[in-house]
Amino acid sequence: MKELDSYLNDHLAGSVGALELIAHCAHLYEGKSLGLFFAEMEAQIGADQATLRDLMRRLGVEESKARQAGAWAGEKLGRALFTLAGNGPDGLGLLLVLEGLIMGVAGKRLLWRALSAANLPKLDEFDFEELQRRAEEQIKRAQAEQVRSARRALMDKRSLVALQTGSNCM
């Protein structure tokens, strides 16, 4: 059971850090399409976190406050790096946040798949197939935002100026 406790607590801690950063982004981009995207992701990932907590309670797994505190502190460092890299809609920081979000949700999808495969007692009422499907949808939405962000952040600024002014500076 020690491995299961550790595994579930690692995923819970990851969701704690992710929700902190997502909430920050929802506030930062409030009133823009990015704000709506992050607000919706916050609600969905928050619901998934509640499901994980419920699952842990049913299995008698105690939440690790130390892991959650570590994830919270890590998010603060990540937020500082996000700001330094450029947290505007065309900044590299946003691109990195979106890529981190995609990796985190992919990890959550793998969590649901692993729990389904483990076929643990007391978890019969959890629809792991539906939870995996939800994670896939979250990944697709985050990937679409990541592509838009990459176009804005990585486009050669000289080419952009040339396009905007109609000049040929190449």
C-alpha positions in Angstrom: 0.0 0.0 0.0 2.9 2.3 0.5 3.5 2.6 -3.2 -0.1 3.3 -3.9 -0.1 6.0 -1.1 2.9 7.6 -2.7 1.6 7.4 -6.2 -1.7 9.0 -5.4 -0.2 11.7 -3.3 2.3 12.6 -6.0 -0.6 13.1 -8.4 -2.6 15.1 -5.8 0.4 17.3 -5.2 0.8 17.9 -9.0 -2.8 18.9 -9.2 -2.4 21.4 -6.3 0.5 23.1 -8.0 -1.3 23.1 -11.4 -4.5 24.6 -10.0 -2.5 27.4 -8.4 -0.9 28.3 -11.7 -4.1 27.9 -13.7 -6.0 30.2 -11.3 -3.2 32.8 -11.6 -3.5 32.6 -15.4 -7.3 32.8 -15.3 -7.0 36.0 -13.3 -4.1 37.3 -15.5 -6.0 36.9 -18.7 -9.5 37.7 -17.4 -11.7 39.2 -20.0 -9.8 37.5 -22.8 -10.3 34.2 -24.5 -7.3 32.9 -22.6 -8.9 33.8 -19.4 -12.0 31.8 -20.2 -9.8 28.8 -21.3 -7.9 28.9 -18.0 -11.1 29.4 -15.9 -12.7 26.3 -17.6 -9.6 24.3 -17.1 -9.5 25.3 -13.5 -13.1 24.1 -13.0 -12.4 20.8 -14.8 -9.1 20.0 -13.1 -10.6 21.1 -9.7 -13.4 18.5 -10.3 -10.8 15.9 -11.2 -8.8 16.7 -8.0 -12.0 16.3 -6.0 -12.5 12.9 -7.6 -8.9 11.9 -6.7 -9.4 13.0 -3.1 -12.6 11.0 -2.9 -10.8 8.0 -4.3 -8.0 8.4 -1.7 -10.5 8.6 1.1 -12.2 5.4 0.0 -8.9 3.6 0.0 -7.9 5.1 3.3 -5.0 7.0 1.8 -4.0 10.0 3.9 -3.1 13.2 2.1 0.5 14.2 2.3 0.6 17.9 3.4 4.3 18.0 2.9 4.0 17.0 -0.8 1.3 19.5 -1.3 3.4 22.2 0.3 6.3 21.3 -1.9 4.0 21.5 -5.0 2.7 24.9 -3.8 6.3 26.2 -3.4 7.3 24.8 -6.8 4.4 26.6 -8.4 5.6 29.9 -6.9 9.0 29.3 -8.5 7.3 28.3 -11.8 5.2 31.5 -11.7 8.3 33.6 -11.3 9.9 31.9 -14.3 6.7 32.3 -16.3 6.8 36.1 -15.6 10.5 36.3 -16.5 9.9 34.5 -19.8 7.0 36.8 -20.7 3.5 36.2 -19.4 1.8 38.3 -22.1 -0.4 36.5 -24.7 2.7 36.5 -27.1 5.2 35.6 -24.4 7.3 32.5 -24.2 6.2 32.1 -20.6 2.6 31.4 -21.7 3.9 28.8 -24.2 5.8 27.0 -21.4 2.8 27.1 -19.0 0.6 25.5 -21.7 3.2 22.8 -22.4 3.5 22.1 -18.7 -0.3 21.9 -18.5 -0.4 19.4 -21.3 2.2 17.2 -19.6 0.3 17.4 -16.3 -3.0 16.4 -17.8 -1.3 13.6 -19.8 0.0 12.3 -16.4 -3.5 12.5 -15.0 -4.8 10.5 -17.9 -2.2 7.9 -17.2 -3.2 7.9 -13.5 -6.8 7.0 -14.4 -5.6 4.3 -16.8 -3.3 2.8 -14.2 -6.1 2.8 -11.6 -8.4 1.1 -14.1 -5.8 -1.6 -14.8 -5.1 -2.1 -11.1 -8.8 -3.0 -10.6 -8.7 -2.0 -6.9 -11.5 -2.9 -4.5 -13.7 0.0 -3.3 -13.3 1.8 -6.7 -16.0 0.1 -8.7 -18.1 3.2 -8.9 -15.4 5.3 -10.5 -15.7 5.5 -14.3 -12.0 5.5 -15.3 -12.9 5.4 -19.0 -14.8 8.6 -18.7 -12.1 10.2 -16.6 -9.5 9.3 -19.3 -11.8 10.7 -22.0 -12.1 14.0 -20.1 -8.4 14.2 -19.8 -8.0 13.6 -23.5 -10.4 16.5 -24.2 -8.5 18.7 -21.8 -5.2 17.8 -23.6 -6.8 18.6 -27.0 -8.0 22.0 -25.8 -4.6 22.8 -24.2 -2.8 21.7 -27.4 -4.9 24.1 -29.5 -4.0 26.9 -27.1 -0.3 25.8 -27.2 -0.3 26.0 -31.0 -1.8 29.5 -31.0 0.7 30.5 -28.3 3.7 29.1 -30.3 2.7 31.0 -33.3 2.6 34.2 -31.4 5.7 33.6 -29.2 8.0 32.0 -31.8 7.1 33.9 -35.0 10.2 35.7 -36.3 9.4 39.3 -35.2 11.2 40.7 -38.3 8.8 38.7 -40.5 5.9 40.0 -38.5 7.0 43.6 -38.9 7.5 43.0 -42.7 4.0 41.5 -42.9 2.4 44.4 -41.0 4.2 47.2 -43.0 4.3 45.4 -46.3 8.0 45.9 -46.6 10.5 43.3 -47.6 13.3 43.5 -45.0 14.7 40.1 -45.7 
